[in-house]
């Protein structure tokens, strides 16, 4: 019935054969179609970018996204797995810029947006074949033939629909506020994008002298020529040309300090730090409210002071502000409303001048003549402009101090340019309006690991602000808003059909270079309606994925409603503030519920030394090489059973994966090949009658292993239902070890020389049941070896088309399991005592005493055999758990030698390549004492299958002759296959 199994089979080669079988037989497609009409299990596959090669971080996610759907498919659900590609945004734009020689945003506009976008379209999927190769080799099942792409018209139309739904609900608005911008990409970034790019850097800080026009009180020195300066500290000297005010704390105590012929003002409790190393004297103190209203001379006043401006009278004065503290600096804050949120709020409240001397490209405008053309935070030299500002201040006598300042600073998450705070207009989603509902709906989500729920995700959600969704870029879904040039009336479109009807044009592409050409008259004033230039944040694309992948609501309405929300998603820990967050926000805003119910969060794969994996450093092995060397099953189990699937980081170790390959897969394969080998010898096959009586064997080992198997089934199902992947997969290694090193080892003789035919049949049936059930259990996690074992042992089409095992509680015997554990612990302690006494296990001993242990007869026999003792005494009065009788009588000595001879013969049989059932003829010289003993002679012959007995002297035509030293005595053997 069974095909022969090569014990030395290359598992990676076996996996490649399975891949071909799946493809030829369309096994994945059948696993979905065969479940038609079954309950739907909805899984959302977060789309990867195909602009780079897949790495170990991707492989973790792919393994998770394969194992869970496989599991729920076998649990009886229909689980579609639609692949997707993320196509828009900065990653591909940056690649295009390099390829096209683009340095700045204006270069794209000069070459033409259409040319740039079409290049992006042609390049974005350049690595799809490599992705397919790696993911297919991993065993990932997904519908790649019908993959959704975020750049497809249908997908983008659904994104428009999402936008329009939010607009109709009053959740979209245009605002002007301080945003983080990337000066190289010349676009705004959202809160989550900014959070991903913080780095510890050293910047230049400056303590600047702002000369007061009127002192807060007369100087006690009566020196008319003495000047009074208020000191303000800044870590962004480049913003100083935009200064319009200084802020102090109303109730903070300030000190006026005299140094030589000048006076300086700062917070009193900071004076010691500010004036460190200088001789100074505090000559007056006062509260911040006494400074409010005082005028000062701005360091760059000649550029922006304009008497004709209405709000000039409010500029370059001291104001009170709640955000001023004395934790660092001088207790005085320099205010530049165009470059800071607190600054802008104060500027609005006090109607301050608004000076924006820097463009979106980060270049200082021509107004500031000494600094014109400088980039305020270039990637190449982020401190260059700060240095020039400090030089200017020093020349003007306005620099009090400068120093290096180490702090965490945000960088562009794609191009690595330092970001700047910048006042600009943006379109926003009113997340704050739905936050309370979002927090409520988030409570029902099951997170694995659980701490992410209230931790990284929960805290981010609690601090959620309105979401800036507009970007000043090119290759993305566009904001579907048209605005009249004359009356500023807006028109928002939620479908292609609406735009076609109002414009009279056929629309085949929804990208910027296409839809920006569509102009139509305003219904109100007959002016021209043009689309606003901004495109959408790529995360709006990703957050719209549940709807857009189905082209909802234009198609698949019923299908979508059956599958929303998703029962499962999985991504890395960084997505708590990205994809997970945006899915949840949009799901709550559109439907009043979260877009997903269960989520597994994985950590980051690092190099073995804990550093980031880097091609340049060559500090990690190629994934495809690992597949070729160890197989995908080993890779999958290594990752899925590691802490990385519990949101912790993992230092990738080939050594650890090698151990899993050896201690799990090779051990399982050996158990499988053992069964097939003996089943073929005995021509055994499972029968319906035997199947109906599983669990009815009286053999204690059969009862025990079936009980352990049911516990394993119960445990794996329990962990999988709570999405605890690590614990679910870790359970297999110990069971396989128990199966191989205890059940099979203890049962080995039952398969080939059992005198009880029914016991042999029970051994076969039990091991067959265990292997087939174990294959089903492991199938979602290690699909290749499970497929091989199941198909060969059952003759059925695929393990992945079967039902997942459910525990038979009637076969669980907790008492027996505990007794077997206790027995094995005693055996382990006894073997340690033998080792301590340097007595080999093959050497029989008289006996052992065990303290007050209730052990049934069958377990006592196992213990006697394992410890190789003649008797076991149960004692109540001894102190230690186990006492070994180490006296070796002459009779025991001979028996020990006989067992050594058996080992020698068996090794020789294996060396010459005899089959396990081959009968042999044996000749010998030496060890006459052993061979003269009829009982020992019979024992040796029986164990080694010496059909014609053992003979003194040489067999002339023997297959092998071999000599050995046993107990310092020489033995010669001649062996011939009969």
Secondary structure as GFF3:
##gff-version 3
##sequence-region A 1 978
A	DSSP	alpha_helix	11	25	.	.	.	ID=ss1
A	DSSP	alpha_helix	27	33	.	.	.	ID=ss2
A	DSSP	beta_strand	48	49	.	.	.	ID=ss3
A	DSSP	alpha_helix	56	74	.	.	.	ID=ss4
A	DSSP	beta_strand	82	86	.	.	.	ID=ss5
A	DSSP	alpha_helix	90	100	.	.	.	ID=ss6
A	DSSP	alpha_helix	105	111	.	.	.	ID=ss7
A	DSSP	alpha_helix	113	123	.	.	.	ID=ss8
A	DSSP	alpha_helix	128	138	.	.	.	ID=ss9
A	DSSP	beta_strand	143	149	.	.	.	ID=ss10
A	DSSP	alpha_helix	153	168	.	.	.	ID=ss11
A	DSSP	beta_strand	172	182	.	.	.	ID=ss12
A	DSSP	beta_strand	187	188	.	.	.	ID=ss13
A	DSSP	alpha_helix	191	195	.	.	.	ID=ss14
A	DSSP	beta_strand	198	212	.	.	.	ID=ss15
A	DSSP	beta_strand	227	234	.	.	.	ID=ss16
A	DSSP	three_ten_helix	237	242	.	.	.	ID=ss17
A	DSSP	beta_strand	245	248	.	.	.	ID=ss18
A	DSSP	beta_strand	253	259	.	.	.	ID=ss19
A	DSSP	beta_strand	262	267	.	.	.	ID=ss20
A	DSSP	three_ten_helix	268	270	.	.	.	ID=ss21
A	DSSP	alpha_helix	271	274	.	.	.	ID=ss22
A	DSSP	beta_strand	281	287	.	.	.	ID=ss23
A	DSSP	three_ten_helix	288	290	.	.	.	ID=ss24
A	DSSP	beta_strand	296	297	.	.	.	ID=ss25
A	DSSP	alpha_helix	301	304	.	.	.	ID=ss26
A	DSSP	three_ten_helix	310	314	.	.	.	ID=ss27
A	DSSP	beta_strand	317	320	.	.	.	ID=ss28
A	DSSP	beta_strand	332	335	.	.	.	ID=ss29
A	DSSP	three_ten_helix	337	339	.	.	.	ID=ss30
A	DSSP	alpha_helix	341	350	.	.	.	ID=ss31
A	DSSP	three_ten_helix	369	371	.	.	.	ID=ss32
A	DSSP	alpha_helix	384	395	.	.	.	ID=ss33
A	DSSP	beta_strand	399	410	.	.	.	ID=ss34
A	DSSP	beta_strand	419	429	.	.	.	ID=ss35
A	DSSP	alpha_helix	431	442	.	.	.	ID=ss36
A	DSSP	beta_strand	446	448	.	.	.	ID=ss37
A	DSSP	alpha_helix	451	452	.	.	.	ID=ss38
A	DSSP	pi_helix	453	457	.	.	.	ID=ss39
A	DSSP	alpha_helix	458	462	.	.	.	ID=ss40
A	DSSP	beta_strand	467	468	.	.	.	ID=ss41
A	DSSP	beta_strand	470	471	.	.	.	ID=ss42
A	DSSP	beta_strand	481	484	.	.	.	ID=ss43
A	DSSP	beta_strand	490	492	.	.	.	ID=ss44
A	DSSP	alpha_helix	496	503	.	.	.	ID=ss45
A	DSSP	alpha_helix	512	515	.	.	.	ID=ss46
A	DSSP	beta_strand	520	521	.	.	.	ID=ss47
A	DSSP	beta_strand	528	531	.	.	.	ID=ss48
A	DSSP	beta_strand	535	536	.	.	.	ID=ss49
A	DSSP	alpha_helix	538	543	.	.	.	ID=ss50
A	DSSP	alpha_helix	545	548	.	.	.	ID=ss51
A	DSSP	alpha_helix	557	563	.	.	.	ID=ss52
A	DSSP	beta_strand	569	572	.	.	.	ID=ss53
A	DSSP	three_ten_helix	573	577	.	.	.	ID=ss54
A	DSSP	alpha_helix	579	591	.	.	.	ID=ss55
A	DSSP	beta_strand	598	602	.	.	.	ID=ss56
A	DSSP	beta_strand	605	606	.	.	.	ID=ss57
A	DSSP	alpha_helix	623	630	.	.	.	ID=ss58
A	DSSP	alpha_helix	632	640	.	.	.	ID=ss59
A	DSSP	three_ten_helix	643	646	.	.	.	ID=ss60
A	DSSP	beta_strand	650	651	.	.	.	ID=ss61
A	DSSP	alpha_helix	654	660	.	.	.	ID=ss62
A	DSSP	pi_helix	661	666	.	.	.	ID=ss63
A	DSSP	alpha_helix	667	681	.	.	.	ID=ss64
A	DSSP	alpha_helix	688	692	.	.	.	ID=ss65
A	DSSP	alpha_helix	700	721	.	.	.	ID=ss66
A	DSSP	alpha_helix	725	738	.	.	.	ID=ss67
A	DSSP	pi_helix	739	744	.	.	.	ID=ss68
A	DSSP	alpha_helix	745	752	.	.	.	ID=ss69
A	DSSP	alpha_helix	757	778	.	.	.	ID=ss70
A	DSSP	alpha_helix	783	794	.	.	.	ID=ss71
A	DSSP	three_ten_helix	799	801	.	.	.	ID=ss72
A	DSSP	three_ten_helix	809	811	.	.	.	ID=ss73
A	DSSP	alpha_helix	814	836	.	.	.	ID=ss74
A	DSSP	beta_strand	845	851	.	.	.	ID=ss75
A	DSSP	alpha_helix	857	867	.	.	.	ID=ss76
A	DSSP	beta_strand	869	875	.	.	.	ID=ss77
A	DSSP	beta_strand	882	885	.	.	.	ID=ss78
A	DSSP	alpha_helix	890	912	.	.	.	ID=ss79
A	DSSP	beta_strand	920	925	.	.	.	ID=ss80
A	DSSP	alpha_helix	928	931	.	.	.	ID=ss81
A	DSSP	alpha_helix	934	944	.	.	.	ID=ss82
A	DSSP	beta_strand	946	952	.	.	.	ID=ss83
A	DSSP	beta_strand	960	966	.	.	.	ID=ss84
A	DSSP	beta_strand	969	977	.	.	.	ID=ss85
###
